[in-house]
Amino acid sequence: MRRFVRDGGLSLVFLAIFALSLIGQSIAGHAYNNQELAQHGQPPTPYLEFVTSSDFLVDVAENWQSEFLQFFLFILATIWFIQRGSPESKKPGDEGVGSDADQLVGEHAHVDSPRWAKVHGVRGWIYSNSLLLAMGTIFLLSWLAQSLAGHVVANEQNAQHGLPPETWIDYVVSAEFWNRTLQNWQSEFLAVGAMVAFSIYLRQRGSSESKPVGVPHHVSSVESE
């Protein structure tokens, strides 16, 4: 168990932070929701009812889809584009998917390479792109969950104001939906761009996301090895 915690410490720490943040969001969101209900003279909503409601789900899914879109596009972009001097980038000249020999696939795989890395065809293609496929799938599912939950919330608000319900298509092309969505997207893309640019000139000793402190600005961490 001690070895498991040590070897998986980074994942476990962020899993714990995620769980605490989600619980905190649910508690704060529940309190805020009940404050709004009280202002309108309505009874409070029980906690379990709130965390299974569309109001809570739309806020959670809205953040998830933007995060996974960020990583999906970042992974995709780093295949073909480089940023000289950034540890987030391959070195100049390494653009593209790389050769089988570079990627250790097929006949170039090692004895201890993943099993699907040793085969060609559909299985080999799926495993070669599995990270991008996973991030893209989670993004699409989160986006779908956001749109469905948001549609329910929007129609509840329409009913409160005496307006007719709208279809799911009407909602996902509405200004309200894209205002909420693009608010998250722009912040995620800014954060990624800032990380790429800042890591050229700034350092954090001991972090794998930073070049060694003494490496020149124009050299990536890959080139310095």
DAZIGI-V800702 format. One record per residue. N is the residue number from 1. RES is the residue in one small letter. SS is DSSP state (h for helix, s for strand, l for the rest). PHI is phi in degrees with one decimal (none if undefined). D_FIRST is the distance of its C-alpha to the first C-alpha in whole Angstrom. Layout:
n=N res=RES ss=SS phi=PHI d_first=D_FIRST
n=N res=RES ss=SS phi=PHI d_first=D_FIRST
This chain:
n=1 res=m ss=l phi=none d_first=0
n=2 res=r ss=h phi=-62.2 d_first=4
n=3 res=r ss=h phi=-66.9 d_first=5
n=4 res=f ss=h phi=-61.1 d_first=5
n=5 res=v ss=h phi=-65.6 d_first=6
n=6 res=r ss=h phi=-66.0 d_first=9
n=7 res=d ss=h phi=-72.0 d_first=10
n=8 res=g ss=l phi=-111.1 d_first=10
n=9 res=g ss=h phi=-58.3 d_first=11
n=10 res=l ss=h phi=-63.9 d_first=15
n=11 res=s ss=h phi=-65.0 d_first=15
n=12 res=l ss=h phi=-66.4 d_first=13
n=13 res=v ss=h phi=-62.4 d_first=15
n=14 res=f ss=h phi=-72.0 d_first=18
n=15 res=l ss=h phi=-65.4 d_first=17
n=16 res=a ss=h phi=-66.4 d_first=17
n=17 res=i ss=h phi=-62.4 d_first=20
n=18 res=f ss=h phi=-60.2 d_first=21
n=19 res=a ss=h phi=-62.0 d_first=21
n=20 res=l ss=h phi=-64.5 d_first=22
n=21 res=s ss=h phi=-65.7 d_first=25
n=22 res=l ss=h phi=-65.6 d_first=26
n=23 res=i ss=h phi=-63.7 d_first=26
n=24 res=g ss=h phi=-60.9 d_first=28
n=25 res=q ss=h phi=-62.1 d_first=30
n=26 res=s ss=h phi=-65.9 d_first=31
n=27 res=i ss=h phi=-68.6 d_first=32
n=28 res=a ss=h phi=-65.6 d_first=34
n=29 res=g ss=h phi=-63.9 d_first=36
n=30 res=h ss=h phi=-64.7 d_first=36
n=31 res=a ss=h phi=-64.1 d_first=38
n=32 res=y ss=h phi=-65.3 d_first=40
n=33 res=n ss=h phi=-61.9 d_first=41
n=34 res=n ss=h phi=-71.5 d_first=42
n=35 res=q ss=h phi=-63.0 d_first=44
n=36 res=e ss=h phi=-65.7 d_first=46
n=37 res=l ss=h phi=-63.5 d_first=47
n=38 res=a ss=h phi=-63.7 d_first=48
n=39 res=q ss=h phi=-64.6 d_first=50
n=40 res=h ss=l phi=-100.7 d_first=52
n=41 res=g ss=l phi=70.4 d_first=52
n=42 res=q ss=l phi=-106.7 d_first=50
n=43 res=p ss=l phi=-69.4 d_first=47
n=44 res=p ss=l phi=-68.7 d_first=43
n=45 res=t ss=l phi=-95.4 d_first=41
n=46 res=p ss=l phi=-60.3 d_first=38
n=47 res=y ss=h phi=-58.3 d_first=35
n=48 res=l ss=h phi=-63.7 d_first=33
n=49 res=e ss=h phi=-66.8 d_first=36
n=50 res=f ss=h phi=-67.6 d_first=36
n=51 res=v ss=h phi=-72.0 d_first=33
n=52 res=t ss=l phi=-106.7 d_first=34
n=53 res=s ss=l phi=-88.7 d_first=37
n=54 res=s ss=h phi=-66.4 d_first=38
n=55 res=d ss=h phi=-60.4 d_first=39
n=56 res=f ss=h phi=-75.0 d_first=35
n=57 res=l ss=h phi=-62.2 d_first=34
n=58 res=v ss=h phi=-65.5 d_first=37
n=59 res=d ss=h phi=-69.8 d_first=35
n=60 res=v ss=h phi=-66.4 d_first=32
n=61 res=a ss=h phi=-64.6 d_first=33
n=62 res=e ss=h phi=-60.7 d_first=35
n=63 res=n ss=h phi=-75.3 d_first=33
n=64 res=w ss=h phi=-61.4 d_first=30
n=65 res=q ss=h phi=-64.9 d_first=33
n=66 res=s ss=h phi=-70.3 d_first=34
n=67 res=e ss=h phi=-66.1 d_first=31
n=68 res=f ss=h phi=-73.9 d_first=30
n=69 res=l ss=h phi=-64.2 d_first=34
n=70 res=q ss=h phi=-55.8 d_first=33
n=71 res=f ss=h phi=-70.2 d_first=31
n=72 res=f ss=h phi=-58.7 d_first=33
n=73 res=l ss=h phi=-69.4 d_first=36
n=74 res=f ss=h phi=-67.1 d_first=34
n=75 res=i ss=h phi=-60.9 d_first=32
n=76 res=l ss=h phi=-63.8 d_first=36
n=77 res=a ss=h phi=-65.7 d_first=38
n=78 res=t ss=h phi=-73.0 d_first=36
n=79 res=i ss=h phi=-71.4 d_first=37
n=80 res=w ss=h phi=-110.7 d_first=40
n=81 res=f ss=l phi=-116.2 d_first=41
n=82 res=i ss=l phi=-122.6 d_first=40
n=83 res=q ss=l phi=-131.7 d_first=40
n=84 res=r ss=l phi=-56.7 d_first=41
n=85 res=g ss=l phi=91.9 d_first=39
n=86 res=s ss=l phi=-95.2 d_first=36
n=87 res=p ss=l phi=-69.8 d_first=33
n=88 res=e ss=l phi=-83.5 d_first=32
n=89 res=s ss=l phi=-125.0 d_first=35
n=90 res=k ss=l phi=-71.4 d_first=36
n=91 res=k ss=l phi=-77.1 d_first=38
n=92 res=p ss=l phi=-54.3 d_first=42
n=93 res=g ss=l phi=99.3 d_first=43
n=94 res=d ss=l phi=-98.9 d_first=40
n=95 res=e ss=l phi=-60.0 d_first=41
n=96 res=g ss=l phi=105.1 d_first=40
n=97 res=v ss=l phi=-81.9 d_first=38
n=98 res=g ss=l phi=81.9 d_first=38
n=99 res=s ss=l phi=-81.8 d_first=39
n=100 res=d ss=h phi=-59.8 d_first=37
n=101 res=a ss=h phi=-66.1 d_first=37
n=102 res=d ss=h phi=-64.3 d_first=35
n=103 res=q ss=h phi=-90.4 d_first=33
n=104 res=l ss=l phi=56.5 d_first=32
n=105 res=v ss=l phi=-115.6 d_first=33
n=106 res=g ss=h phi=62.5 d_first=35
n=107 res=e ss=h phi=-70.1 d_first=36
n=108 res=h ss=h phi=-91.5 d_first=35
n=109 res=a ss=l phi=-67.7 d_first=31
n=110 res=h ss=l phi=-85.0 d_first=29
n=111 res=v ss=l phi=-58.7 d_first=28
n=112 res=d ss=l phi=-95.4 d_first=24
n=113 res=s ss=l phi=-67.4 d_first=25
n=114 res=p ss=l phi=-54.4 d_first=24
n=115 res=r ss=h phi=-58.0 d_first=27
n=116 res=w ss=h phi=-74.2 d_first=29
n=117 res=a ss=h phi=-76.2 d_first=29
n=118 res=k ss=h phi=-91.2 d_first=31
n=119 res=v ss=l phi=-116.1 d_first=34
n=120 res=h ss=l phi=-101.7 d_first=37
n=121 res=g ss=h phi=79.8 d_first=38
n=122 res=v ss=h phi=-62.4 d_first=37
n=123 res=r ss=h phi=-62.6 d_first=33
n=124 res=g ss=h phi=-64.3 d_first=33
n=125 res=w ss=h phi=-66.6 d_first=35
n=126 res=i ss=h phi=-60.0 d_first=32
n=127 res=y ss=h phi=-68.5 d_first=29
n=128 res=s ss=h phi=-64.8 d_first=31
n=129 res=n ss=l phi=-119.7 d_first=32
n=130 res=s ss=h phi=-65.1 d_first=29
n=131 res=l ss=h phi=-66.2 d_first=27
n=132 res=l ss=h phi=-64.6 d_first=31
n=133 res=l ss=h phi=-63.8 d_first=31
n=134 res=a ss=h phi=-65.7 d_first=28
n=135 res=m ss=h phi=-63.3 d_first=29
n=136 res=g ss=h phi=-65.9 d_first=33
n=137 res=t ss=h phi=-65.8 d_first=32
n=138 res=i ss=h phi=-64.5 d_first=30
n=139 res=f ss=h phi=-59.3 d_first=33
n=140 res=l ss=h phi=-63.3 d_first=35
n=141 res=l ss=h phi=-66.7 d_first=33
n=142 res=s ss=h phi=-66.9 d_first=33
n=143 res=w ss=h phi=-62.8 d_first=37
n=144 res=l ss=h phi=-64.5 d_first=38
n=145 res=a ss=h phi=-62.4 d_first=36
n=146 res=q ss=h phi=-61.2 d_first=37
n=147 res=s ss=h phi=-67.6 d_first=41
n=148 res=l ss=h phi=-68.8 d_first=41
n=149 res=a ss=h phi=-67.4 d_first=40
n=150 res=g ss=h phi=-63.8 d_first=42
n=151 res=h ss=h phi=-63.3 d_first=45
n=152 res=v ss=h phi=-62.8 d_first=44
n=153 res=v ss=h phi=-61.9 d_first=44
n=154 res=a ss=h phi=-61.3 d_first=47
n=155 res=n ss=h phi=-72.3 d_first=49
n=156 res=e ss=h phi=-64.4 d_first=48
n=157 res=q ss=h phi=-67.6 d_first=50
n=158 res=n ss=h phi=-60.9 d_first=53
n=159 res=a ss=h phi=-64.4 d_first=53
n=160 res=q ss=h phi=-64.8 d_first=53
n=161 res=h ss=l phi=-101.2 d_first=56
n=162 res=g ss=l phi=73.4 d_first=58
n=163 res=l ss=l phi=-98.4 d_first=57
n=164 res=p ss=l phi=-72.2 d_first=57
n=165 res=p ss=l phi=-67.6 d_first=54
n=166 res=e ss=l phi=-112.7 d_first=53
n=167 res=t ss=l phi=-77.2 d_first=51
n=168 res=w ss=h phi=-61.2 d_first=48
n=169 res=i ss=h phi=-61.8 d_first=49
n=170 res=d ss=h phi=-58.2 d_first=52
n=171 res=y ss=h phi=-69.1 d_first=48
n=172 res=v ss=h phi=-74.9 d_first=47
n=173 res=v ss=l phi=-106.6 d_first=50
n=174 res=s ss=l phi=-80.5 d_first=50
n=175 res=a ss=h phi=-64.7 d_first=50
n=176 res=e ss=h phi=-60.7 d_first=48
n=177 res=f ss=h phi=-62.9 d_first=45
n=178 res=w ss=h phi=-75.5 d_first=46
n=179 res=n ss=h phi=-64.1 d_first=46
n=180 res=r ss=h phi=-65.0 d_first=43
n=181 res=t ss=h phi=-67.8 d_first=41
n=182 res=l ss=h phi=-70.3 d_first=43
n=183 res=q ss=h phi=-59.3 d_first=42
n=184 res=n ss=h phi=-76.9 d_first=38
n=185 res=w ss=h phi=-60.0 d_first=39
n=186 res=q ss=h phi=-63.0 d_first=41
n=187 res=s ss=h phi=-70.3 d_first=38
n=188 res=e ss=h phi=-67.3 d_first=35
n=189 res=f ss=h phi=-67.1 d_first=38
n=190 res=l ss=h phi=-62.9 d_first=39
n=191 res=a ss=h phi=-63.5 d_first=35
n=192 res=v ss=h phi=-64.9 d_first=35
n=193 res=g ss=h phi=-61.4 d_first=38
n=194 res=a ss=h phi=-65.4 d_first=38
n=195 res=m ss=h phi=-62.6 d_first=34
n=196 res=v ss=h phi=-61.6 d_first=36
n=197 res=a ss=h phi=-72.9 d_first=39
n=198 res=f ss=h phi=-63.5 d_first=37
n=199 res=s ss=h phi=-71.0 d_first=35
n=200 res=i ss=h phi=-71.0 d_first=38
n=201 res=y ss=h phi=-109.7 d_first=39
n=202 res=l ss=l phi=-107.3 d_first=36
n=203 res=r ss=l phi=-131.3 d_first=33
n=204 res=q ss=l phi=-134.1 d_first=30
n=205 res=r ss=l phi=-57.5 d_first=29
n=206 res=g ss=l phi=90.7 d_first=25
n=207 res=s ss=l phi=-95.8 d_first=25
n=208 res=s ss=l phi=-71.5 d_first=25
n=209 res=e ss=l phi=-86.7 d_first=27
n=210 res=s ss=l phi=-125.0 d_first=30
n=211 res=k ss=l phi=-70.7 d_first=32
n=212 res=p ss=l phi=-54.2 d_first=32
n=213 res=v ss=l phi=-54.7 d_first=34
n=214 res=g ss=l phi=-89.9 d_first=37
n=215 res=v ss=l phi=-72.3 d_first=37
n=216 res=p ss=l phi=-57.7 d_first=40
n=217 res=h ss=l phi=-59.1 d_first=41
n=218 res=h ss=l phi=-81.6 d_first=42
n=219 res=v ss=l phi=-105.1 d_first=39
n=220 res=s ss=l phi=-82.4 d_first=36
n=221 res=s ss=h phi=-64.4 d_first=33
n=222 res=v ss=h phi=-66.1 d_first=33
n=223 res=e ss=h phi=-69.6 d_first=37
n=224 res=s ss=h phi=-82.1 d_first=35
n=225 res=e ss=l phi=-72.3 d_first=33
